[in-house]
Amino acid sequence: MVCPPGAIVFSQDMEGKQTYHFNRAVCIYCGECVRACPKEGAIFQTAEPAPCALKAENINNGWNKLFDEALVSREAYAAEKKRKAAEKAAADKAAAAKKEEENKTGN
Ligand code: SF4
C-alpha cells in the first residue's frame, strides 16, 4: 500500500473497474502517492492542507464503512476472477479431451 496512514483506498466492481477514495482527514501530506503515481500529473500535492473535517460530515464513521466495503469489493472481484479462471480452465480441458477423443476415433 502506497499511502502510509491509509488515506487512499480503492474499491472494485465485478468487471475490475477501480474507484479510488481519499480521506483528507487521514492524509498526513507526505506526498508518497504523488511520487508513486505512474501517470505523471494525474495527482498533485497542494501547498495548503485541506480544512479539518466537520463532525457533521461524519467522515470517520463514513470512511471506516467505505474502507471495509472497499476491501470486501476487492475480495469479491478476486474470488470472481478466480472462479472464471477455473471455469475457463475446465472448459479448455474438456475441449482438449474431446478433441483428443475425436482424433482417436477418427471423427
Ligand atoms: S499525501 Fe498521499 S500518500 Fe501521503 S498520506 Fe496523503 S494521500 Fe496518503
Residues whose N, C-alpha, C, O or C-beta is under 5 A from the ligand:
A	BS01	SF4	V2 C3 P4 A7 I8 V26 C27 I28 Y29 C30 G31 E32 C33
